Amino acid sequence: MQYATWTLWLGLRVPHEQHTPAQSDAYMHGPPGATVPDTIREIVHSLEPLPAILINGRFDILVSNNAHKELFRDWHSMPCIHKNALWCCITEPSARDKFPEYSQQVRYMVARLRSGYSRHIGDQDWEEDIRRLAALSREFTELWARHEVADPEPRVLTYLHPEAGPLRLAISELNVPDLPEARITVYTPSDENTRARLPLTRSTGTAASVTI
């Protein structure tokens, strides 16, 4: 992964890593109230059986199709109430066990967040997100302090699914002109073993096979 360095630093330092009941107000977070056009929702859902989500520059999950919901339905050890992909990774205690490339993936996501932040300095929603993430995670604070920014790039995510086993998923991003700074993220099997096992992530047991 290629990173650049950006010179703005907020100087955030906090001692906590895990979220606790006392911190609950810090992670009660959800996506903004922006309206997602029905046409975009239809596109996300039409990508079945490939898992897909619509996210914004802060990694808020605006729309997710059933394949994505079922793929990641069991990986949380606590309720996912903030609907944000970065928050899920950083605040989930079991994330490192389930994502072998966790460190690289989270570093990249924080660098992408900082890239987006460069266009939203002083924006209340962005500033509050950064403050809350820093209050929850020393790891985030240390990554944020690196000043790294990153552009979109091809990635492969390895996910140790509790039933389907190891899945290697290529991550592709599709820009959405109707929603500036939003993007559709699609997870495609990167090998034949993953292609064969991906239907096992569906609760119905009747999911269509992934073909190309």
Protein Blocks (a to p, Z undefined) as FASTA:
>chain_A
ZZdddfbdehiacfbfbdcfklmmmmgccddfbdcdfklmmmmmmmpcbdcddddfkopa
fbdcfklmmmmmmmpcbdcfkopaklmmmmmmklmmmmmklmmmmmmmmmmmmmmmmmmg
hiaklmmmmmmmmmmomklmmmmmnopacdddddddddddfklopadddddddddfklgh
iacdddddfbfklmmmmmmmpmnlpaccddZZ
